[in-house]
Amino acid sequence: MSETRTSLSTRVLATTPRLYVEQSLTVGARIVLPTPASHYLASVMRMAVGDNLRVFDDIGGEFHAQIADAARKAVAIDIVALLHPREPVADIWLCVAPVKRGRIDLVAEKACELGAAKLLPVITARTIVDKLNLDRLRANMIEAAEQCGRTALPELAEPVALAKLLKEWPADRALLFADEEGGAPLAADLCRAPAAILIGPEGGFTPAERDTIRAHPQAVAITLGPRILRAETAAIAALAVWQALAEIPCTRKD
């Protein structure tokens, strides 16, 4: 089989189920899916041998696949053709203080939809969530990617203390600090990669933290307008504006 676009029409494939597969995919391979995905396809979607689906692996891209064996606990699929290579990703990180469950899930979901390269939880003095379920956050990102057609997933980093983050910050990466006390408008001249957006907790950064961030050589204080935003709203709004305005140098995943 050749790694070319499948002969099935795009319209037909657009109506097929779309799944993330956590292993490298190649045309001609047969893959046995894990139990949850197998149950979804065989029992929920009631797919049968020969049915079509789309799969992506966050490495090679999106592929046309067909059901080869519809056993409920071990569905096997054949990789038929490459549909799209993995998309280029803008080199923008979202660094955000964790908020309550539900809200941080929303941030993870929208970080994926909006094309963040990395989601990095940051622990601050006023962070009220001290434990994160990273598996749940990644599951939210995977579901978002499956639903919105993305072929790339954000990297999900382990939580890091603000002081450590600043100490180890890359010298070539701008740090756009959303400061509730004001800063420069998030305009096109600030939306250049590599960059990161830093969003504080529900209670905001402490005065000492704010002073430390502002003193950092890569930090630029920005404003998102005159309104007071919840932390998750600020994260989503800032990332959306950055993506809309940026001339985007992208990273690729080898």
Secondary structure, DSSP 8 states (H G I E B T S, - for coil): --SS--SS-HHHHHTS-EEE-SS---TT-EEE--HHHHHIIIIIS---TT-EEEEE-SSSEEEEEEEEE--TT--EEEEEEEEEE---EE-EEEEE---STTHHHHHHHHHHHTT-SEEEEEE-TT-------HHHHHHHHHHHHHHHT-S---EE---EEHHHHHHT--TTSEEEEE-TT--EE--GGG--SSEEEEE--TT---HHHHHHHHHSTTEEEEE--SS---HHHHHHHHHHHHHHH----EE---
